[in-house]
Amino acid sequence: MDLNKLKMNRFKALGFSAKSKNYQDNVSLRVEFTNSFKEKSEIYVTGLPNKWHEYKISLADFKKISDWSEMSNLSFTVE
Protein backbone atom coordinates (compact mmCIF):
# COMPACT_ATOMS: atom_id res chain seq x y z
CA MET A 1 0.00 0.00 0.00
CA ASP A 2 1.29 3.42 -0.88
CA LEU A 3 1.19 5.51 2.32
CA ASN A 4 1.99 8.74 0.46
CA LYS A 5 4.38 10.16 3.11
CA LEU A 6 1.90 9.49 5.93
CA LYS A 7 2.96 11.02 9.25
CA MET A 8 2.74 8.14 11.72
CA ASN A 9 4.62 9.76 14.65
CA ARG A 10 1.50 9.88 16.83
CA PHE A 11 0.48 6.26 16.25
CA LYS A 12 1.49 3.44 18.61
CA ALA A 13 0.34 0.28 16.85
CA LEU A 14 -0.86 -1.33 13.63
CA GLY A 15 -4.13 -3.27 13.82
CA PHE A 16 -5.46 -5.70 11.22
CA SER A 17 -7.35 -8.98 10.85
CA ALA A 18 -6.07 -12.07 9.06
CA LYS A 19 -6.82 -15.76 8.59
CA SER A 20 -5.57 -18.69 6.56
CA LYS A 21 -7.77 -20.29 3.93
CA ASN A 22 -7.56 -23.80 5.35
CA TYR A 23 -6.85 -25.09 8.87
CA GLN A 24 -4.14 -27.36 7.40
CA ASP A 25 -2.26 -24.45 5.84
CA ASN A 26 0.96 -23.50 7.60
CA VAL A 27 1.44 -19.92 6.43
CA SER A 28 3.16 -16.86 7.80
CA LEU A 29 2.41 -13.23 7.10
CA ARG A 30 5.25 -10.74 6.64
CA VAL A 31 4.22 -7.19 7.58
CA GLU A 32 6.70 -4.62 6.26
CA PHE A 33 6.96 -0.84 6.58
CA THR A 34 9.19 1.42 4.47
CA ASN A 35 9.70 5.12 5.05
CA SER A 36 10.73 7.87 2.61
CA PHE A 37 14.30 7.62 3.91
CA LYS A 38 14.56 4.00 2.64
CA GLU A 39 14.43 2.48 6.13
CA LYS A 40 12.67 -0.88 5.98
CA SER A 41 11.56 -3.19 8.78
CA GLU A 42 9.39 -6.29 8.93
CA ILE A 43 7.56 -8.44 11.47
CA TYR A 44 6.43 -12.02 10.89
CA VAL A 45 3.07 -13.29 12.10
CA THR A 46 3.11 -17.09 12.19
CA GLY A 47 0.48 -19.75 12.71
CA LEU A 48 -2.44 -17.92 11.13
CA PRO A 49 -5.71 -19.56 12.21
CA ASN A 50 -8.41 -20.51 9.70
CA LYS A 51 -10.86 -18.10 11.35
CA TRP A 52 -10.49 -14.33 11.42
CA HIS A 53 -8.16 -13.14 14.15
CA GLU A 54 -7.40 -9.54 15.12
CA TYR A 55 -3.73 -8.60 15.46
CA LYS A 56 -2.21 -5.52 17.06
CA ILE A 57 1.52 -4.96 16.51
CA SER A 58 3.37 -2.20 18.33
CA LEU A 59 5.21 0.11 15.95
CA ALA A 60 8.16 -0.08 18.37
CA ASP A 61 8.57 -3.71 17.23
CA PHE A 62 9.65 -2.46 13.80
CA LYS A 63 13.20 -1.89 15.08
CA LYS A 64 14.80 -0.68 11.84
CA ILE A 65 12.45 2.31 11.46
CA SER A 66 13.85 5.34 13.28
CA ASP A 67 11.69 8.03 11.67
CA TRP A 68 7.92 7.63 11.35
CA SER A 69 7.34 11.14 9.96
CA GLU A 70 7.19 10.16 6.25
CA MET A 71 6.03 6.59 5.72
CA SER A 72 5.95 5.46 2.11
CA ASN A 73 4.79 1.84 2.05
CA LEU A 74 3.06 -0.91 4.02
CA SER A 75 3.00 -4.43 2.63
CA PHE A 76 1.53 -7.76 3.69
CA THR A 77 3.13 -10.85 2.11
CA VAL A 78 1.90 -14.41 2.59
CA GLU A 79 4.78 -16.87 2.90
FENRABEL-V18274 format. One record per run of one state. SS is the DSSP state (alpha for helix, beta for strand, coil for the rest). FROM is the first residue (numbers start at 1). TO is the last residue. If there is no record, write none. Layout:
ss:SS from:FROM to:TO
ss:SS from:FROM to:TO
//
This chain:
ss:coil from:1 to:1
ss:beta from:2 to:6
ss:coil from:7 to:12
ss:beta from:13 to:18
ss:coil from:19 to:27
ss:beta from:28 to:35
ss:coil from:36 to:39
ss:beta from:40 to:46
ss:coil from:47 to:52
ss:beta from:53 to:58
ss:alpha from:59 to:61
ss:coil from:62 to:70
ss:beta from:71 to:78
ss:coil from:79 to:79
//
